[in-house]
Amino acid sequence: MRTVEVAVPAAPGTAWHQNLLPRRKKVPVTFQGNYDTLVEAAGKSKDEPIYIKASCLNVKCASTDPLRLKPWFVDRNAVLLSPTGDAIYEKKPVPLSVCEKCKRRFRVLPVEFLPYKTFSLPVIEKTCHLYCISGHGLRKTVEQIPGVSPHYSTLHGWLGGIGERASDKIKIKTDKAITGEPSLPPTAALVAETSKKQDLDLIDRWNKTDPPIAFWKYKTLIRKEGLKSCLRLLLIAISLFQDSCSPLTMWEAFLIPSFNVPCWLFPSRALVTPIQLTDDIENMIICNSDKTSKRGPP
């Protein structure tokens, strides 16, 4: 019998699991490795039982036994990053796992696939990093992504969502993200764990990293801080995994065995500033030049 590491949203009964389960009945579990490794493991399950380190997510099932990986595949829509750097839309078959007690099935996702998101994490991090460091706006940035590029409003949401995730300002609940205590592992815990296992200077570098953001890319301080937090996370990931073309995805795979959740999962919109701010006419002070006192002696 073989055992494979995966990440699950949370154990049955925890706050995150209870909040997500009503929204999506088919809660997926996340595999530590990439897509090719996951498919290979599922193929081997035909000849020998392979179990993954995740118990049943069905709240009505009291089983704590690990789920069994099966060679049953279902299609999942995904936008992936090809070796040439193109974003390609494909229907990728992902395997299922099954609880041997209640017989409920759960999709198993590779590390590149974030739960409930069509665009893969490599595409998301590449697009966000390009926007933050370039002199282009949202529309020009998505035009620079060859292949299937996201809509510029989607990029706007990613930037804010990742920024809020990196600064611990989100809490996933049902279908919204609200401010409060994060139900995901705090970013400070993720940084501390990485520092302990890979880079002892990471905490100090994280606290001192303050990347500049072009002034015309934000209209509010909230948006500015969100963009800075997003870029800081991406820059730290690059410093940790310099040999990878998708360093944030590699960081995700590095953290999964320790926390057993998709650590960099983020909502696309929470406190994200709208792309176009509307004028608040009711609270606006209008200057009437006709009633302005003239300068100089009376």
Secondary structure, DSSP 4 states (H G I P E B T S, - for coil): -EEE-EE-S--TTSHHHHHHTTT-SS--EEESS-HHHHHHHHHHTTTS-EEEEEE---TT----SEEEEEEEEEEEEEEEE-TTS-EEEEEEEEEEEE-TTT--EEEEE-TTPPTT-SB-HHHHHHHHHHHHHSS--HHHHHHTS-BSPPPHHHHHHHHHHHHHHHTT--EEETTEEESSS-SSPPHHHHHHHHHHHT-TTHHHHHHH------GGG-SSHHHHHHHHHHHHHHHHHHHH-TT-SSHHHHHHHHHHHHHSS-TT---S-SSPPPSSPPP-GGG-----GGGSPPSS--
